[in-house]
Amino acid sequence: MKKSKIYYDRENDALYLNLREGKEAYFEEIEPNVIIEYNEKNQPLAVEILNASLLFKKISPFNISMVYDKNRVYKPSSK
């Protein structure tokens, strides 16, 4: 399994989780402000979370500094 890439766009307050490479065929809003992008084989390509800083403030018992850093690319640990 390849590592996902996570991007945060501070200007648009959007968190983007890239699950796999491919061309988007369609997308679906599964919850308010949570969008899944799919390819032509109905495989999820990415998850986009709008108003991300508000969501993380609500669910996090600690400060998540990654949400406020617009210029970094985040990669999950290899564990």
Secondary structure, 3 states (H helix, E strand, C coil): CCCCEEEEECCCCEEEEECCCCCCCEEEEEECCEEEEECCCCCEEEEEEECHHHHHHHHCCCCCHHHHCCCCEECCCCC
